[in-house]
Amino acid sequence: MSINHLQVKLFADGADKEAMLALYAKPYIQGFTTNPTLMRKAGIADYEAFAKDILGHIPDRPISLEVFADDFDEMERQARKIKSWGPNVYVKIPVTNTRREPAYKLVQRLSQDGAQVNVTAIMTMEQVDRVIEALTGGAPANISVFAGRIADTGRDPVPMMAEVVRRMAPHPQMELIWASPRELLNVFQADQVGCHIITATSDILNKLSLAGKDLDEYSLDTVKMFYKDAAASGFRLSEA
């Protein structure tokens, strides 16, 4: 088990500039994704200034930037503006708005007009099929299936992701993203089913060095951790 043999592309998910630039220095990170929640967590106050700044530092790898409107007309205005910021930009469009209204027509218009879109928050096969239909014949695109959130509901996402790969096979301009992974194992699961991309936050990417680690050694490291923390805490039991 080694990241050197992975076919799936690793994209970093986040909105912290310092962390993004540190990951940009690593050749195995082949792209970046963000969303409004991650931007808020990172304390971003000026969306456009942040986006243009990071694109100035990372001009040669795909970066997904998400619209933040709930009205489709305003979504489209934002999407076309965001698209203009660079050739490596993928515009993230949620699969529906908050009123459950599907975004398929908007996705189709943007894709047919040459915008690289990343359709996000997908969790059902019906959504997958409709998005594939909307993107057919259009520009390069990403389909983000939130495998991690599917797993959070007690469902195994692996069979679904494998089926999505199969259904996307006739459309080479589309790439499947395994979104919201929960553990390093998901990287290898995504690779095994033929997923094109997996996005991961820094807490998962930081575990890449553990891939294939000897389990006896890892067991010993864990015992040492417990002992060190107990000693540092000064724990004592009374003699009585």
C-alpha positions as CSV (number, residue, x, y, z in Angstrom):
1,M,0.0,0.0,0.0
2,S,1.6,3.2,-1.2
3,I,0.5,6.6,-2.5
4,N,3.1,6.3,-5.2
5,H,0.9,3.7,-7.0
6,L,-2.4,5.6,-6.8
7,Q,-4.2,6.3,-10.0
8,V,-6.8,8.5,-8.3
9,K,-5.8,12.2,-8.2
10,L,-5.5,13.9,-4.8
11,F,-7.1,17.3,-4.4
12,A,-6.8,19.4,-1.3
13,D,-10.0,20.7,0.2
14,G,-9.8,23.8,2.3
15,A,-9.6,27.6,2.3
16,D,-6.6,28.4,4.4
17,K,-4.1,30.2,2.2
18,E,-0.9,29.1,4.1
19,A,-2.0,25.5,4.1
20,M,-3.0,25.6,0.4
21,L,0.3,27.0,-0.6
22,A,2.2,24.4,1.5
23,L,0.2,21.7,-0.3
24,Y,0.8,23.3,-3.7
25,A,4.5,22.6,-3.1
26,K,3.8,18.9,-3.0
27,P,3.6,17.4,-6.5
28,Y,1.1,14.7,-5.5
29,I,-1.5,17.4,-4.8
30,Q,-3.0,17.8,-8.3
31,G,-5.8,20.3,-7.5
32,F,-7.8,22.2,-4.9
33,T,-11.5,22.6,-3.9
34,T,-13.2,25.1,-1.6
35,N,-16.7,25.9,-0.5
36,P,-18.4,28.6,1.5
37,T,-18.4,26.6,4.7
38,L,-14.6,26.1,4.5
39,M,-14.1,29.8,3.7
40,R,-16.2,30.8,6.7
41,K,-14.2,28.4,8.9
42,A,-10.9,30.0,7.6
43,G,-12.2,33.5,8.4
44,I,-12.5,34.7,4.8
45,A,-14.5,37.9,4.7
46,D,-13.9,39.0,1.0
47,Y,-14.7,36.1,-1.3
48,E,-13.5,37.7,-4.5
49,A,-10.2,39.0,-3.0
50,F,-9.4,35.6,-1.5
51,A,-10.2,33.8,-4.8
52,K,-8.1,36.1,-7.0
53,D,-5.2,36.0,-4.5
54,I,-5.1,32.2,-4.4
55,L,-5.4,31.9,-8.2
56,G,-2.5,34.3,-8.5
57,H,-0.4,31.9,-6.4
58,I,-1.8,28.7,-8.0
59,P,-2.3,29.3,-11.7
60,D,-1.7,25.8,-13.1
61,R,-3.8,23.3,-11.1
62,P,-7.6,23.0,-11.1
63,I,-9.3,25.1,-8.4
64,S,-13.0,24.7,-7.6
65,L,-14.7,27.9,-6.4
66,E,-18.4,27.7,-5.4
67,V,-21.3,30.1,-6.1
68,F,-23.1,31.2,-3.0
69,A,-26.5,32.4,-4.2
70,D,-29.8,30.5,-3.9
71,D,-31.5,32.0,-6.9
72,F,-30.6,30.5,-10.2
73,D,-30.3,33.8,-12.0
74,E,-27.8,35.1,-9.4
75,M,-26.0,31.8,-9.4
76,E,-25.5,32.1,-13.1
77,R,-24.2,35.7,-12.8
78,Q,-21.8,34.6,-10.1
79,A,-20.7,31.5,-12.1
80,R,-19.9,33.4,-15.2
81,K,-17.9,36.0,-13.2
82,I,-16.0,33.3,-11.3
83,K,-15.2,31.5,-14.5
84,S,-13.5,34.6,-15.9
85,W,-10.9,34.6,-13.1
86,G,-8.7,32.0,-14.7
87,P,-8.5,29.0,-17.1
88,N,-7.9,26.6,-14.2
89,V,-11.2,27.6,-12.4
90,Y,-14.0,25.1,-12.0
91,V,-17.2,26.7,-10.9
92,K,-19.0,24.7,-8.2
93,I,-22.8,24.5,-8.6
94,P,-24.9,22.8,-6.0
95,V,-27.1,20.1,-7.5
96,T,-30.2,21.9,-6.0
97,N,-30.9,25.1,-4.3
98,T,-32.3,25.2,-0.7
99,R,-35.8,24.8,-2.1
100,R,-35.0,21.4,-3.6
101,E,-35.2,23.0,-7.1
102,P,-32.7,21.1,-9.4
103,A,-29.9,23.0,-11.0
104,Y,-29.7,20.8,-14.1
105,K,-30.7,23.5,-16.6
106,L,-28.2,26.0,-15.2
107,V,-25.5,23.3,-15.3
108,Q,-26.3,22.5,-18.9
109,R,-26.2,26.2,-20.0
110,L,-22.9,26.9,-18.3
111,S,-21.3,23.7,-19.6
112,Q,-22.5,24.2,-23.1
113,D,-21.1,27.8,-23.0
114,G,-17.6,26.5,-22.1
115,A,-17.6,26.8,-18.3
116,Q,-15.8,24.1,-16.4
117,V,-18.3,23.2,-13.7
118,N,-18.1,21.0,-10.6
119,V,-21.6,19.9,-9.7
120,T,-21.6,19.4,-5.9
121,A,-23.5,17.9,-3.0
122,I,-24.7,14.9,-5.1
123,M,-25.9,11.9,-3.1
124,T,-28.3,9.8,-5.2
125,M,-28.1,7.9,-8.5
126,E,-31.0,9.9,-9.9
127,Q,-29.0,13.1,-9.4
128,V,-25.9,11.5,-11.0
129,D,-27.9,10.5,-14.1
130,R,-29.4,13.9,-14.5
131,V,-26.1,15.7,-14.1
132,I,-24.4,13.4,-16.6
133,E,-27.2,14.2,-19.0
134,A,-26.8,18.0,-18.4
135,L,-23.0,17.8,-18.9
136,T,-23.0,15.6,-22.0
137,G,-21.3,17.4,-24.9
138,G,-20.1,20.3,-22.8
139,A,-16.9,21.5,-21.3
140,P,-14.6,19.4,-18.9
141,A,-16.5,18.9,-15.7
142,N,-16.4,17.3,-12.3
143,I,-19.2,15.4,-10.6
144,S,-18.9,15.5,-6.8
145,V,-20.6,12.6,-5.0
146,F,-20.4,13.1,-1.3
147,A,-19.4,9.5,-0.4
148,G,-18.4,10.5,3.1
149,R,-21.8,11.9,3.9
150,I,-23.5,8.9,2.4
151,A,-21.4,6.7,4.8
152,D,-22.5,8.9,7.7
153,T,-26.0,7.6,7.1
154,G,-24.9,4.0,7.6
155,R,-24.7,3.2,3.8
156,D,-21.7,1.8,2.1
157,P,-20.7,4.3,-0.6
158,V,-18.3,2.0,-2.4
159,P,-20.9,0.1,-4.6
160,M,-22.5,3.4,-5.6
161,M,-19.2,5.0,-6.5
162,A,-18.2,2.0,-8.6
163,E,-21.6,2.3,-10.4
164,V,-21.1,6.0,-11.0
165,V,-17.7,5.3,-12.6
166,R,-19.4,2.8,-14.9
167,R,-22.1,5.3,-15.9
168,M,-19.6,8.0,-16.6
169,A,-17.3,5.9,-18.7
170,P,-18.7,7.0,-22.0
171,H,-18.1,10.7,-21.1
172,P,-14.3,11.2,-20.8
173,Q,-14.6,14.9,-20.3
174,M,-16.3,14.2,-16.9
175,E,-14.4,13.2,-13.8
176,L,-15.9,11.7,-10.7
177,I,-14.9,13.3,-7.3
178,W,-15.1,11.2,-4.1
179,A,-16.1,14.0,-1.9
180,S,-16.1,14.4,1.9
181,P,-13.9,11.4,2.8
182,R,-13.7,10.4,6.4
183,E,-10.5,8.5,6.7
184,L,-7.3,7.6,4.7
185,L,-8.8,4.3,3.7
186,N,-11.3,6.2,1.5
187,V,-8.3,7.3,-0.7
188,F,-7.5,3.6,-1.5
189,Q,-11.2,2.7,-1.9
190,A,-11.6,5.5,-4.4
191,D,-8.6,4.3,-6.3
192,Q,-9.8,0.7,-6.3
193,V,-13.2,1.6,-7.9
194,G,-11.6,3.8,-10.6
195,C,-12.7,7.2,-9.2
196,H,-10.8,10.0,-10.9
197,I,-10.4,12.4,-8.0
198,I,-10.7,12.4,-4.2
199,T,-10.8,15.6,-2.2
200,A,-9.4,15.6,1.3
201,T,-8.8,18.1,4.1
202,S,-5.4,18.5,5.7
203,D,-6.3,16.2,8.6
204,I,-6.6,13.3,6.2
205,L,-3.7,14.4,3.9
206,N,-1.5,14.5,6.9
207,K,-2.0,10.7,7.4
208,L,-0.6,9.8,4.0
209,S,2.7,9.0,5.6
210,L,1.0,6.2,7.5
211,A,0.0,4.4,4.4
212,G,1.4,0.8,4.7
213,K,3.0,1.4,8.1
214,D,4.0,-1.8,9.9
215,L,1.2,-2.5,12.4
216,D,3.5,-3.9,15.1
217,E,5.4,-0.6,15.0
218,Y,2.1,1.3,15.0
219,S,1.0,-0.7,18.0
220,L,4.2,0.2,19.9
221,D,3.9,3.9,18.9
222,T,0.4,3.9,20.4
223,V,1.5,2.3,23.7
224,K,4.3,4.8,23.9
225,M,1.8,7.6,23.4
226,F,-0.4,6.4,26.2
227,Y,2.6,6.1,28.5
228,K,4.0,9.5,27.7
229,D,0.6,11.2,28.2
230,A,0.0,9.4,31.5
231,A,3.5,10.5,32.7
232,A,3.0,14.1,31.5
233,S,-0.3,14.2,33.4
234,G,1.3,13.1,36.6
235,F,-1.3,10.4,37.3
236,R,-0.9,8.5,40.6
237,L,-2.9,5.9,42.4
238,S,-2.9,5.9,46.2
239,E,-1.2,3.1,48.0
240,A,-4.3,2.2,50.0
